[in-house]
Amino acid sequence: MTVEATPRPMVGIELMPGPEADAVLEAALEAQDNLVVTTTNPAVLIISAPGRLEIDPAVVREHLGREDWTGPDIQVIMASYFGMITQLDDERIVLEWLRKGA
């Protein structure tokens, strides 16, 4: 009997467009290759991935050319998110769905 894997639910962030959102997108693209980027509404940029989305604030700083950007700064441009924010600091921004018992 073959058991098919259940697709992982999507997690993601909705960002207000601009230089910081572009830098977050570039950092996310560098970190993983299974991203879905949606810009159907000119007022929001949606970055999503199956199961887990990880962003390195150091890479965002690199793309912005600024050393003062921190992980929590994403809250200024984040309109919404789906999933659970399990880490939000200078080391990493992580959204994921946690499994029961994890």
N, C-alpha and C positions, 0 to 999 in steps of 0.2 A: 504494500500500500504506500503510495506517495503522498506526503503531506506537504502542501504548499505553504510557503511562508506568508504570514499575514502582512500586508503592506503597512509600513510605519506611518502613523499620522503625521501630517505636516506641522512644522513649527515655523515661526517667522516673525518679522518685524515690519511695521509700516512706518516709513520715514518721510518727513517733509523734505522735498527736493532741495538741493543746494550742494555746495562744496563738501560739507561734512558728510552728507548722505552718499555722495559719490565716493568719498574716501572709505566709508564703511563698506560700500558695495565692493570696491576693489580689494579690501582686506578679506571680505568673505569669499570672494572668488579665488583668492590665493590660498585660502585655507581648505576649501573643498570644491569638488567638481560636480556635485549633484544639486546645485542651486537652481531655483526657479525664480526668475526676476520678472515682475509684472509692473507695468507702468500704464495701465489702461486709464487711469485718472491722472491728469497732469499735476494734481495737488499732492500726490502720494506715490512713493516708490516702495513696492512690496518685495522683500527678499525672504524666500522661504526654502526649506529643505525638508526631506523626509526624516523625521525622528529627532534630529539634532542640528543646531546651527551654532557655529563657533566663530568668534571674531577676536582677533588679537589687536588690542588698542595700540600697541607699538607700531603695527603695520598701518593703522589709521593715521597715527602721527606722522609716519614716513610719507604717506600720500598727501597729507595736508601741508607738510613742511613746517609743522609746529610741534614743539615739545611740550606744550601746556595742555594738550587734549588728554583726558582720562576716560576710562571706561564708563563711569557714571555720567559723563557728559552726553552720552547717547540719549539720555532721557530728555534733553532739551529739544531734540529733533524727532523723537519717537512719538508718533501719533497713537500707536496701538501696537500690541503684540499678541501672538497666539502661541500657546505652549507655556512652560514654566521657566522663569528666569532662575537658573540654578547657580549662576556665578555672574557677578557684575562688579568688577574691580579693575585695577590697573594691569592685572595679569591676563585676564580673559573675560569675554562676554559669552555666556552660554545659555541657549534656550533649548529645552528638550522636554519630552514627556517622560516622566518617571514611571516605571512599572511597579505594580503592587508588590510589596515585599522587598523593594530595592532600598 
